[in-house]
Amino acid sequence: MSDTRKNEGLQALGKESKYSDNYTPEVLETFENKHQDNDYWVQFNCPEFTTLCPITGQPDFAEIVIKYIPDVRMVESKSLKLYLFSFRNHGDFHEDCVNTIMKDLIRLMDPKYIEVTGLFTPRGGISIHPYANYGRPGTRYEQLAQKRFENH
């Protein structure tokens, strides 16, 4: 790990992965955005997301797509992987998972803009693709969120 990253205080990066059996938002870590002077998109495609149906206990599978425009802090990808894995034994509906992930990431890094989509595989012949987004209130990113939501 580079000295710069060591100074960020990251705990997961460069160490053996320890997977939690329960929903664990506290594993999420951030580092400083070195390009705060310009806007840019960061996208994570997480094709191996699993959670449990809170009614049947059956596993649900999805690709989670996270897109955001960072401000000062950015989410560290290994901690994000560990966080998403912590949903494995967590029982929640598809829509709840997507909104929980988005809200946890907003609390963590206070991005200018973020959107989270869950592309859940079919169950009983129906697939569900919940979408949630957020733009910082009172800024052009709030307007971006409204526009993207209306055009989703």
Buried (B, 14 or more C-beta within 10 A) or exposed (E): EEEEEEEBEBEBBEEEEEEBEEBBBEBBBBBEBEEEEEBEEBEBEBEEBBBBBEEEEEEBBBBBBBBBBBBEBBBBBBBBBBBBBBBBBBBBBBBBBBBBBBBBBBEBBBBBBBBBBBBBEEBEEEEBBBBBBBBBEEEEBBEBBEEBBEEE
